[in-house]
Amino acid sequence: MTIVYKDNAPLNAELMIGLYSKCSLGARRPIDQPQIFEGMIEHSNLIITAWDGEKLVGISRCLTDFNYITYLADLAVDEDYQKQGIGKQLIRETQSRVKDTCRIVLLAAPDANDYYPALGFEHNPRAWMLSTPL
């Protein structure tokens, strides 16, 4: 199996929802609302995808200024393809497209709390979220 990584490959809500439905991220994303996924695609400015032939098997979806900060909004790998280094390579591919001065930050899913430290991510207890209007 050869996985191919692509920058900003043609992507739509149906493909993304299909992928997210095959990993734990689907439980934390509105997979029943394709219009939100279309907005997620449209307004992300760095998307790296992993493909097994014509099948989307992974994604790194980011918001970045390419110089100082990259928010890794979604890192998803199809459960059938996990533990093969695809997630790690998606992060490497993301890093290769931003400057060395650019930090990658993310909010980890509960199931991934042990994954990111193994890749060199440092825990930061100062993250804050505003989920409701002021």
Buried (B, 14 or more C-beta within 10 A) or exposed (E): EEBEBBEEBEBEBEBBBBBBBBBBBBEEBEBEEBEBBBEBBEEBEBBBBBBBEEEBBBBBBBEBEBEEBBBBBBBBBBEEBBEBEBBBBBBBBBBEBBEEEBEBEBEBBEEBEEBBEEEEBEEEEEEEEEEEEE
